[in-house]
Amino acid sequence: MSTAPQLVVHRDKELMAQAAAARLITRIVDAQASRGSASVVLTGGRNGNGLLAALAAAPARDAVDWSRLDLWWGDERFLPEGDPDRNVTQARAALLDAVPLDPQRVHAMPASDGPHGDDVDAAAAAYAEELAAAAGPENHGPVPAFDVLMLGVGPDTHVASLFPELPAVRETDRTVVGVHGAPKPPPTRVTLTLPAIRAAREVWLLAAGADKAQAAAIALSGAGEVQAPAAGAYGRSRTLWLLDAAAASQLPRGLYPPASA
């Protein structure tokens, strides 16, 4: 069942990243207090990496028990291990190498020089199996009920590597698929599908910058998910759009309270 999106608009992208990092720390700490561990799905790109860098700099980061945190990814560029364009490589540089994570709980998507070679579909199937193995009976499905799943929103409304009109955004059964011919380089990718995204308790969509304004307006105005994948990304208990003023500039004022920080 879809949850109506809530919007928080910040003055600029730096403030947005800092506030989102503080919000994420609180959410992780709360989940660990109630269930003993937490699970988060990371996103790459400008805003995802900005949030991780802000988290690394936040004094409150030490409130998190990093050894009891599972990290997953919403999508990945199917490139060799350590490639600077891989989301996991960027995440390690921004935050992961600076905190005491349990390596067994950092679930990177397979690389193109990994055990599946250059077979992106086999790599996607393997990640789906890893997700299924981590899902408990309380999750009622083939993926864990992530506490927070974060997504950057592209100027074309894509989220993860679900691009408008391409086959991956139409997938209704599989939780992870290989992407061939993505319109944004590199063309070969691995991505969670909308059914996997919607298993999350909370889905946070991050958009900063004037180049994201039209995408936010389209996705929040009732567009279909095949044409605007961001419109199909929602959580089971909460869907949160975190924007800066530039990304919110084309939204009707009625969509968000003027008092947003």
Contacts in CASP RR format, 6 or more apart in sequence:
PFRMAT RR
TARGET T0000
AUTHOR 0000-0000-0000
METHOD contacts of the structure
MODEL  1
MSTAPQLVVHRDKELMAQAAAARLITRIVDAQASRGSASVVLTGGRNGNG
LLAALAAAPARDAVDWSRLDLWWGDERFLPEGDPDRNVTQARAALLDAVP
LDPQRVHAMPASDGPHGDDVDAAAAAYAEELAAAAGPENHGPVPAFDVLM
LGVGPDTHVASLFPELPAVRETDRTVVGVHGAPKPPPTRVTLTLPAIRAA
REVWLLAAGADKAQAAAIALSGAGEVQAPAAGAYGRSRTLWLLDAAAASQ
LPRGLYPPASA
1 236 0 8 1.000
2 198 0 8 1.000
2 232 0 8 1.000
2 234 0 8 1.000
2 235 0 8 1.000
2 239 0 8 1.000
3 234 0 8 1.000
3 235 0 8 1.000
3 236 0 8 1.000
3 237 0 8 1.000
3 238 0 8 1.000
3 239 0 8 1.000
4 239 0 8 1.000
5 205 0 8 1.000
5 220 0 8 1.000
5 234 0 8 1.000
5 239 0 8 1.000
5 240 0 8 1.000
5 241 0 8 1.000
6 238 0 8 1.000
6 239 0 8 1.000
6 240 0 8 1.000
6 241 0 8 1.000
7 220 0 8 1.000
7 240 0 8 1.000
7 241 0 8 1.000
7 243 0 8 1.000
7 248 0 8 1.000
7 251 0 8 1.000
7 255 0 8 1.000
7 256 0 8 1.000
7 260 0 8 1.000
8 19 0 8 1.000
8 240 0 8 1.000
8 241 0 8 1.000
8 242 0 8 1.000
8 243 0 8 1.000
8 256 0 8 1.000
8 260 0 8 1.000
8 261 0 8 1.000
9 243 0 8 1.000
9 244 0 8 1.000
9 245 0 8 1.000
9 248 0 8 1.000
9 256 0 8 1.000
9 260 0 8 1.000
9 261 0 8 1.000
10 16 0 8 1.000
10 19 0 8 1.000
10 242 0 8 1.000
10 243 0 8 1.000
10 244 0 8 1.000
10 245 0 8 1.000
10 260 0 8 1.000
10 261 0 8 1.000
11 244 0 8 1.000
11 245 0 8 1.000
11 261 0 8 1.000
12 208 0 8 1.000
12 244 0 8 1.000
12 245 0 8 1.000
12 246 0 8 1.000
13 47 0 8 1.000
13 208 0 8 1.000
13 209 0 8 1.000
13 244 0 8 1.000
13 246 0 8 1.000
14 54 0 8 1.000
15 244 0 8 1.000
15 261 0 8 1.000
16 47 0 8 1.000
16 206 0 8 1.000
16 208 0 8 1.000
16 242 0 8 1.000
16 243 0 8 1.000
16 244 0 8 1.000
17 47 0 8 1.000
17 50 0 8 1.000
17 51 0 8 1.000
17 53 0 8 1.000
17 54 0 8 1.000
17 208 0 8 1.000
18 54 0 8 1.000
18 58 0 8 1.000
19 242 0 8 1.000
19 261 0 8 1.000
20 51 0 8 1.000
20 54 0 8 1.000
20 204 0 8 1.000
20 206 0 8 1.000
20 242 0 8 1.000
21 51 0 8 1.000
21 52 0 8 1.000
21 54 0 8 1.000
21 55 0 8 1.000
21 58 0 8 1.000
22 58 0 8 1.000
22 60 0 8 1.000
23 242 0 8 1.000
24 40 0 8 1.000
24 51 0 8 1.000
24 55 0 8 1.000
24 148 0 8 1.000
24 150 0 8 1.000
25 55 0 8 1.000
25 58 0 8 1.000
25 60 0 8 1.000
25 61 0 8 1.000
25 63 0 8 1.000
25 64 0 8 1.000
27 38 0 8 1.000
27 147 0 8 1.000
27 148 0 8 1.000
27 202 0 8 1.000
28 38 0 8 1.000
28 40 0 8 1.000
28 64 0 8 1.000
28 69 0 8 1.000
28 147 0 8 1.000
28 148 0 8 1.000
29 63 0 8 1.000
29 64 0 8 1.000
31 37 0 8 1.000
31 38 0 8 1.000
31 39 0 8 1.000
31 147 0 8 1.000
32 38 0 8 1.000
32 64 0 8 1.000
32 65 0 8 1.000
32 68 0 8 1.000
32 69 0 8 1.000
36 68 0 8 1.000
37 68 0 8 1.000
37 69 0 8 1.000
37 70 0 8 1.000
38 68 0 8 1.000
38 69 0 8 1.000
38 70 0 8 1.000
38 147 0 8 1.000
39 69 0 8 1.000
39 70 0 8 1.000
39 71 0 8 1.000
39 72 0 8 1.000
39 134 0 8 1.000
39 144 0 8 1.000
39 145 0 8 1.000
39 146 0 8 1.000
39 147 0 8 1.000
40 69 0 8 1.000
40 70 0 8 1.000
40 71 0 8 1.000
40 72 0 8 1.000
40 146 0 8 1.000
40 147 0 8 1.000
40 148 0 8 1.000
40 149 0 8 1.000
40 150 0 8 1.000
41 71 0 8 1.000
41 72 0 8 1.000
41 73 0 8 1.000
41 74 0 8 1.000
41 146 0 8 1.000
41 148 0 8 1.000
41 149 0 8 1.000
41 150 0 8 1.000
41 192 0 8 1.000
41 200 0 8 1.000
42 48 0 8 1.000
42 52 0 8 1.000
42 71 0 8 1.000
42 72 0 8 1.000
42 73 0 8 1.000
42 74 0 8 1.000
42 87 0 8 1.000
42 91 0 8 1.000
42 150 0 8 1.000
43 73 0 8 1.000
43 74 0 8 1.000
43 75 0 8 1.000
43 87 0 8 1.000
43 150 0 8 1.000
43 151 0 8 1.000
43 152 0 8 1.000
43 160 0 8 1.000
43 206 0 8 1.000
44 87 0 8 1.000
44 90 0 8 1.000
44 91 0 8 1.000
44 152 0 8 1.000
45 87 0 8 1.000
45 90 0 8 1.000
45 152 0 8 1.000
46 208 0 8 1.000
47 152 0 8 1.000
47 206 0 8 1.000
47 207 0 8 1.000
47 208 0 8 1.000
48 150 0 8 1.000
48 152 0 8 1.000
48 206 0 8 1.000
49 90 0 8 1.000
49 91 0 8 1.000
49 94 0 8 1.000
50 94 0 8 1.000
51 150 0 8 1.000
51 206 0 8 1.000
52 91 0 8 1.000
52 94 0 8 1.000
52 95 0 8 1.000
52 96 0 8 1.000
53 94 0 8 1.000
53 95 0 8 1.000
55 61 0 8 1.000
55 95 0 8 1.000
56 94 0 8 1.000
56 95 0 8 1.000
56 98 0 8 1.000
56 99 0 8 1.000
61 99 0 8 1.000
64 99 0 8 1.000
66 99 0 8 1.000
66 100 0 8 1.000
66 101 0 8 1.000
66 102 0 8 1.000
67 100 0 8 1.000
67 101 0 8 1.000
67 102 0 8 1.000
67 105 0 8 1.000
68 102 0 8 1.000
69 101 0 8 1.000
69 102 0 8 1.000
69 105 0 8 1.000
70 105 0 8 1.000
70 107 0 8 1.000
70 134 0 8 1.000
70 144 0 8 1.000
71 91 0 8 1.000
71 96 0 8 1.000
71 101 0 8 1.000
71 105 0 8 1.000
71 106 0 8 1.000
71 107 0 8 1.000
72 107 0 8 1.000
72 131 0 8 1.000
72 144 0 8 1.000
72 146 0 8 1.000
73 87 0 8 1.000
73 88 0 8 1.000
73 107 0 8 1.000
73 108 0 8 1.000
73 109 0 8 1.000
74 109 0 8 1.000
74 149 0 8 1.000
74 151 0 8 1.000
74 160 0 8 1.000
74 191 0 8 1.000
74 192 0 8 1.000
74 197 0 8 1.000
75 87 0 8 1.000
75 109 0 8 1.000
75 160 0 8 1.000
75 161 0 8 1.000
75 162 0 8 1.000
75 179 0 8 1.000
75 189 0 8 1.000
75 190 0 8 1.000
75 191 0 8 1.000
75 192 0 8 1.000
76 86 0 8 1.000
76 87 0 8 1.000
76 88 0 8 1.000
76 108 0 8 1.000
76 109 0 8 1.000
76 110 0 8 1.000
76 189 0 8 1.000
76 190 0 8 1.000
76 191 0 8 1.000
77 83 0 8 1.000
77 85 0 8 1.000
77 86 0 8 1.000
77 87 0 8 1.000
77 186 0 8 1.000
77 188 0 8 1.000
77 189 0 8 1.000
78 110 0 8 1.000
78 111 0 8 1.000
78 112 0 8 1.000
78 118 0 8 1.000
78 120 0 8 1.000
78 123 0 8 1.000
78 178 0 8 1.000
78 186 0 8 1.000
78 188 0 8 1.000
78 189 0 8 1.000
78 190 0 8 1.000
79 85 0 8 1.000
79 86 0 8 1.000
79 111 0 8 1.000
79 112 0 8 1.000
79 186 0 8 1.000
80 111 0 8 1.000
80 112 0 8 1.000
80 113 0 8 1.000
81 111 0 8 1.000
81 113 0 8 1.000
81 114 0 8 1.000
82 88 0 8 1.000
82 89 0 8 1.000
82 111 0 8 1.000
83 89 0 8 1.000
83 111 0 8 1.000
84 90 0 8 1.000
85 186 0 8 1.000
86 111 0 8 1.000
88 108 0 8 1.000
88 109 0 8 1.000
96 106 0 8 1.000
107 127 0 8 1.000
107 130 0 8 1.000
107 134 0 8 1.000
109 123 0 8 1.000
109 127 0 8 1.000
109 190 0 8 1.000
110 116 0 8 1.000
110 123 0 8 1.000
110 126 0 8 1.000
110 127 0 8 1.000
110 190 0 8 1.000
112 118 0 8 1.000
112 120 0 8 1.000
112 123 0 8 1.000
112 188 0 8 1.000
114 123 0 8 1.000
115 126 0 8 1.000
116 122 0 8 1.000
116 123 0 8 1.000
116 126 0 8 1.000
117 123 0 8 1.000
120 178 0 8 1.000
120 179 0 8 1.000
120 180 0 8 1.000
120 188 0 8 1.000
120 189 0 8 1.000
120 190 0 8 1.000
121 177 0 8 1.000
121 178 0 8 1.000
123 178 0 8 1.000
123 190 0 8 1.000
124 174 0 8 1.000
124 176 0 8 1.000
124 177 0 8 1.000
124 178 0 8 1.000
124 190 0 8 1.000
124 191 0 8 1.000
125 176 0 8 1.000
127 176 0 8 1.000
127 190 0 8 1.000
128 142 0 8 1.000
128 174 0 8 1.000
128 175 0 8 1.000
128 176 0 8 1.000
131 142 0 8 1.000
131 143 0 8 1.000
131 144 0 8 1.000
131 175 0 8 1.000
131 176 0 8 1.000
131 196 0 8 1.000
132 142 0 8 1.000
132 143 0 8 1.000
132 175 0 8 1.000
134 143 0 8 1.000
134 144 0 8 1.000
135 141 0 8 1.000
135 142 0 8 1.000
135 143 0 8 1.000
135 144 0 8 1.000
135 145 0 8 1.000
136 144 0 8 1.000
138 145 0 8 1.000
139 145 0 8 1.000
139 199 0 8 1.000
141 199 0 8 1.000
142 175 0 8 1.000
142 196 0 8 1.000
143 175 0 8 1.000
143 196 0 8 1.000
143 199 0 8 1.000
144 199 0 8 1.000
145 199 0 8 1.000
145 200 0 8 1.000
145 201 0 8 1.000
145 236 0 8 1.000
146 199 0 8 1.000
146 200 0 8 1.000
146 201 0 8 1.000
147 200 0 8 1.000
147 201 0 8 1.000
147 202 0 8 1.000
148 200 0 8 1.000
148 201 0 8 1.000
148 202 0 8 1.000
148 203 0 8 1.000
148 204 0 8 1.000
149 197 0 8 1.000
149 200 0 8 1.000
149 202 0 8 1.000
149 203 0 8 1.000
149 204 0 8 1.000
149 235 0 8 1.000
150 203 0 8 1.000
150 204 0 8 1.000
150 205 0 8 1.000
150 206 0 8 1.000
151 159 0 8 1.000
151 160 0 8 1.000
151 197 0 8 1.000
151 203 0 8 1.000
151 204 0 8 1.000
151 205 0 8 1.000
151 206 0 8 1.000
151 230 0 8 1.000
151 233 0 8 1.000
152 159 0 8 1.000
152 205 0 8 1.000
152 206 0 8 1.000
152 207 0 8 1.000
153 159 0 8 1.000
153 205 0 8 1.000
153 206 0 8 1.000
153 207 0 8 1.000
153 212 0 8 1.000
153 215 0 8 1.000
153 216 0 8 1.000
153 219 0 8 1.000
153 230 0 8 1.000
154 207 0 8 1.000
154 212 0 8 1.000
154 215 0 8 1.000
154 230 0 8 1.000
155 211 0 8 1.000
155 212 0 8 1.000
155 214 0 8 1.000
155 215 0 8 1.000
156 163 0 8 1.000
156 164 0 8 1.000
156 183 0 8 1.000
156 215 0 8 1.000
157 164 0 8 1.000
157 215 0 8 1.000
157 218 0 8 1.000
157 219 0 8 1.000
157 223 0 8 1.000
157 227 0 8 1.000
157 228 0 8 1.000
157 229 0 8 1.000
157 230 0 8 1.000
157 231 0 8 1.000
158 164 0 8 1.000
158 184 0 8 1.000
158 229 0 8 1.000
158 230 0 8 1.000
159 197 0 8 1.000
159 205 0 8 1.000
159 229 0 8 1.000
159 230 0 8 1.000
159 233 0 8 1.000
160 191 0 8 1.000
160 192 0 8 1.000
160 197 0 8 1.000
160 229 0 8 1.000
161 168 0 8 1.000
161 179 0 8 1.000
161 182 0 8 1.000
161 189 0 8 1.000
161 190 0 8 1.000
161 191 0 8 1.000
162 168 0 8 1.000
162 169 0 8 1.000
162 191 0 8 1.000
162 193 0 8 1.000
162 194 0 8 1.000
162 229 0 8 1.000
163 169 0 8 1.000
163 179 0 8 1.000
163 182 0 8 1.000
163 183 0 8 1.000
163 184 0 8 1.000
163 229 0 8 1.000
164 226 0 8 1.000
164 227 0 8 1.000
164 228 0 8 1.000
164 229 0 8 1.000
165 226 0 8 1.000
165 227 0 8 1.000
166 179 0 8 1.000
166 181 0 8 1.000
166 182 0 8 1.000
166 183 0 8 1.000
167 177 0 8 1.000
168 177 0 8 1.000
168 178 0 8 1.000
168 179 0 8 1.000
168 191 0 8 1.000
168 193 0 8 1.000
169 194 0 8 1.000
169 225 0 8 1.000
169 226 0 8 1.000
169 229 0 8 1.000
170 226 0 8 1.000
171 177 0 8 1.000
171 193 0 8 1.000
171 194 0 8 1.000
171 195 0 8 1.000
172 193 0 8 1.000
172 194 0 8 1.000
172 195 0 8 1.000
173 195 0 8 1.000
174 193 0 8 1.000
174 195 0 8 1.000
175 192 0 8 1.000
175 193 0 8 1.000
175 195 0 8 1.000
175 196 0 8 1.000
176 190 0 8 1.000
176 191 0 8 1.000
176 192 0 8 1.000
176 193 0 8 1.000
176 196 0 8 1.000
177 190 0 8 1.000
177 191 0 8 1.000
177 193 0 8 1.000
178 188 0 8 1.000
178 189 0 8 1.000
178 190 0 8 1.000
178 191 0 8 1.000
179 187 0 8 1.000
179 188 0 8 1.000
179 189 0 8 1.000
179 190 0 8 1.000
179 191 0 8 1.000
180 187 0 8 1.000
180 188 0 8 1.000
181 187 0 8 1.000
181 188 0 8 1.000
182 188 0 8 1.000
182 189 0 8 1.000
194 225 0 8 1.000
194 229 0 8 1.000
194 232 0 8 1.000
194 233 0 8 1.000
197 203 0 8 1.000
197 232 0 8 1.000
197 233 0 8 1.000
197 234 0 8 1.000
197 235 0 8 1.000
198 232 0 8 1.000
198 233 0 8 1.000
198 234 0 8 1.000
198 235 0 8 1.000
198 236 0 8 1.000
199 236 0 8 1.000
200 235 0 8 1.000
200 236 0 8 1.000
201 235 0 8 1.000
201 236 0 8 1.000
201 237 0 8 1.000
201 238 0 8 1.000
202 235 0 8 1.000
202 237 0 8 1.000
202 238 0 8 1.000
202 239 0 8 1.000
202 240 0 8 1.000
203 233 0 8 1.000
203 234 0 8 1.000
203 235 0 8 1.000
203 238 0 8 1.000
203 239 0 8 1.000
203 240 0 8 1.000
204 240 0 8 1.000
204 241 0 8 1.000
204 242 0 8 1.000
205 219 0 8 1.000
205 230 0 8 1.000
205 233 0 8 1.000
205 239 0 8 1.000
205 240 0 8 1.000
205 241 0 8 1.000
205 242 0 8 1.000
206 242 0 8 1.000
206 243 0 8 1.000
207 215 0 8 1.000
207 216 0 8 1.000
207 241 0 8 1.000
207 242 0 8 1.000
207 243 0 8 1.000
207 244 0 8 1.000
207 247 0 8 1.000
208 243 0 8 1.000
208 244 0 8 1.000
208 246 0 8 1.000
208 247 0 8 1.000
209 244 0 8 1.000
209 246 0 8 1.000
209 247 0 8 1.000
210 246 0 8 1.000
210 247 0 8 1.000
210 249 0 8 1.000
212 243 0 8 1.000
212 246 0 8 1.000
212 247 0 8 1.000
213 246 0 8 1.000
213 247 0 8 1.000
213 248 0 8 1.000
213 249 0 8 1.000
213 250 0 8 1.000
213 251 0 8 1.000
214 250 0 8 1.000
215 228 0 8 1.000
215 230 0 8 1.000
216 230 0 8 1.000
216 241 0 8 1.000
216 243 0 8 1.000
216 247 0 8 1.000
216 248 0 8 1.000
216 250 0 8 1.000
216 251 0 8 1.000
217 250 0 8 1.000
217 251 0 8 1.000
218 228 0 8 1.000
218 231 0 8 1.000
219 228 0 8 1.000
219 230 0 8 1.000
219 231 0 8 1.000
219 232 0 8 1.000
220 231 0 8 1.000
220 241 0 8 1.000
220 251 0 8 1.000
220 255 0 8 1.000
222 231 0 8 1.000
223 231 0 8 1.000
224 231 0 8 1.000
224 232 0 8 1.000
225 231 0 8 1.000
225 232 0 8 1.000
225 233 0 8 1.000
233 239 0 8 1.000
248 256 0 8 1.000
END
